[in-house]
Amino acid sequence: MKRYVGLLLLTVTLCCVSALEMQPDRSPRIVNGLNAPNTPFNVYVLYLNSGNSGFYGGGSLISDRHVLTAAQNIAGFVRWEVGLGSTVFGQLNMQVSTQAIAHPSFNMANRANDIGFIILPQPVTFSALISPIQLPIPGRNLPYENEEGMVVGFGFNTIGGQTRSDFLKVGYQRAISDSRCVGIYQITVPNHFCAEDGLQRSNVCNGDLGAGFVVSERRIDTLVGVASLITASCDSNTPTGYTRISQYRQWIRDNTGV
C-alpha cells in the first residue's frame, strides 16, 4: 500500500508469497480489528511496475471478471496478482492480470477520483468462498453520516508496522461528517467520505488501500467505498478517507457492465 505522504515502492518477487502459520484470534491486526469471517468478495491485490517493483493493497470482486480497487493501485503499474477465496493468506487462489483501468481523472497528489478496476484473465466460478458484492443503487448517496460499515484487509496490522497480516482482518467504522473529513484530507465531497472507529480504534493501514467499505443496505451487504487515504503512520485516531462509489456508479457501469 502507498502511504498518504508519498508512494511507497518495495521490490517484490512472486516467489516470496508463501503460506504462513495461523495466529491467535486477538493478535495485532488491520490496526485494532479482529480476524475476519468468510468475506467472499474480498480480493488481495499485488501490483507491479515494469521493473517488477510495487506493493500490495485490497480490492472487491464486483463480477466474474472485475475487481474494483483504488486507482493508486493501478496507475503506473503493468501487472496485478490477485488472490481470492480465503481469509488465510497462504490459501488464496491466485490469478495474474495485465489489464486494469484507472479513472481517467485520477489525481495522485490529492487522490481525486481514486477508483479503478482490474480485469481478470479468466472468469471466476462463484461459490461460498468467492462471490461478487452488490454495488449501490444509482441515486443513493451511501453511506449516510454515522452509518456503520466494515472494512477488511491483509495490510500492516500495527501502527508503524512493516509486515502484512497472515490472516484477513476486519474493522468496523462509522461515517463522519463531510465537514470533518474535509478538515483532515484535501478532498472533494461528496466524491470522498471519511469513517472512523471511536471505540476500538480499528483503522486501515498500509497494505489495505483499495479495500472496500461495506454497509448493510436493506439487509444486503453493499460496497459503498474504496479505501483511499490514511495518515503516514496508520494513526488509529485519524479517520480513513474513502472514495464514494455512488459518485462513480455510471462510470463503473459504462466500463464493466455491472
N, C-alpha and C positions, 0 to 999 in steps of 0.2 A: 504494500500500500504506500502511497505517497503521503507524506505529511503535509499539512496545510501550508507551512512556511516554505516549502520547496519540494521538488521532485526527488524522491529517494530512489536511487538506482543501485541494485545489487546484481552481481553476476550470478546467474542461476543455471544450473545444468539439470536436465530432466532426470538424470540418474540419481540425483540426490533425494528424490521424493521416495520415501520408504515407510513401511508400516512401523508404528511405534506402540509402546506399552500403554495400556489404559491407566488413567489417573483417577484418584478418588473424586467423587461427585462434587465436593466442596473445594476442590483445588483452585488456584488462581485461574482466571478466565477472562472472556471478552472485555474485561475490567468490571469486576463485581457482578458478573452474571452467573448462570447456572449451566449445567450440562443440558443441551437441548434435546427435546423429544424428536421423534421422526419428523423431518421437515422436507418433504419430497420435492419441493420447488427449489430448494437452496442449491446453489452452484458455487464451487470453488473455482477461481479464475487465476491462472498463472499467465502473465503477459510478458512477451519478449520482443526486443527490437532486432534489427538486422545483425547486430553484434552479439546476439544471444544474451543480452542483459535486460533486466526488468525487475519485477517484483510480483506480488500477488494481492488479490482482493476478492470480492464476492460478486455474486450475480443471482438472478432469479429466472427460472425457466418459465416462459410465457407461451410456448408452443412446442411441438416436437422438434423444431429446428432453431428456435431463437432463445437467446439468453439476454435478458435486459440487465444492463450494468451502467457504471459511470463512464462518461466519455473520456475521463482522465485515464481509464484503463485501456483505452483503445487508440487515442490519438498518438501517433509516433511509433506505434508498435506494429508488428507484422505477423505474429504467431501467438495463439492463445491455447493453452492446455486447460481444459475444463473438466471438473470432477463432479459427478452426480451420484445419488443413490445411497448415501450413508452418512451417519453422524460421526463415524470413525475415519480419520484422515487416510489411514493405510488401506481402507476398504472401498475407497471411492472408485467408481467406474470412469475411466478417463477417455476423452476424445481430444484430438488436436485439430484446431481450426486455423485457417489462414484468411478467413473472411470476417470482417467486422465493420460496422458503420457507426461513427460518432455523429452527433448532431452537427449540422453544418455551421451553426453559430456558436459552437463551444468556445469558451474563452478560458484558457488555463490559468490566467492571472487571478481571476475572481470567481472561477468555477461557474460562470453563467452558462446555462443550457448544458449542464453536466449530465448527459444521458446518451446512451447508445446501445447497440445490441451486437452480439456475436452470433454468427450463423454457423450452426453445427454441420460438419461434413456428412453426417448420417443422421436420419431421424431417430429419436429415441423411442423406445417402446414403453408406454406408460404402465405403471404398476403401483403397488402400495408404497414403494420406495422412491419412485420417480414419477412426478406428475406436475403439470403447469399450475400456476396460481392465477386467480382471476384478477383482471385489471379493473380500475374504477369505471363505473358507468359514466359516459360522457355527460358533462354538465354538473357533476357532483364534485365540488372542490374539497376533497378529503385530503388530510384529516382535519377535523374540527379542533378548535382550541380546547386543550385539556383532554382530548381523546387519547386513550392508551393504545399503544401498538408494541409489537415485538420486533427485535432485530437479532439476526443470528450471524455467526461468522467463525472462521478458523484463525482470526487475526491474533496479534500480540495480546497476551492475557494479563499483563501487569503494566502499570504506569511506568513508562520508560523501558518496557521490555524489549527483548531482541529476538525472541523466537515465537513461532506460531504455535497455536494450540493443537494438541494431538486429537482433540475431540471438539465437535461443534458446540459452541456456547450460545446462550440466549440471554438477552436483557430486555427489560420492559421499560418503556419511556412514555411520557405524555407530551403532546404537542404544546408548545408555549405560544405566547402572543407574538404576532409579527413584529410589533414594536421592539420587543426584547431581542428577537432574532436579528433584526437589522442593526441593533446596537452591538452585536457580537461579531458578525461577519459582514463583509462588503457584498451584499446580495441584493437581488431584486425580488420583492414579493409581489404576487403570490407564487412565483416560479420556484422559490425555495421555501422551506419551513424549518423550524428547529424543534427538537424534542429532548427531554431530559428525564432522568430518574431521580426524584428528590428524596427517595428513601434509601435504596440500596446503592445508589450512585453507579449503576451499570452504564456503560458507555462504549461507543465504537472506538476501536484503536487501529493502529497500523496493521494492515492485512485484512481489514473489514470494509474498506471503501468500495462502493459498488453494491454492497449488500442491500437487501430490501427491508423497508419498514412496512409492517403488515398490521392491518386492523381488522376487526370483525365487523363487516358491513352486512346487516340483515342476516347475521349468523353465518356468513360465508367469509373465509379468510380472503382479504383483498389487498393487493400490493399497491400502496399509495405513495411510497417514497423510495429514493435511491440514496444511500449514504454518500455524502459528497464532501463534507467539511468537518475537520476536527482540529483541535489545537496540537501543537508540535509534540507535546508530552502525553497526549491522550488524557489530559486532565479530566478526572471524573466529575469535577464540579462545573465544567463548561458544557452546555448543550451541544449535541451533534446537529450539523446542518444537512438537510436532505433536499434533493431535487423533488419537486411535487409532480408526480406522474400525471395527474389530471390535466395539467397545463400542456402536456405533450401527447395527449391521448390520440389526437388526429394524426400527428406525425408518426406515432407508432403504428397506427392502423394503415396509413398510406405506404409504409415501408416494410411491414411484416404481414399485413393482412389480419392481424389479431385485433 
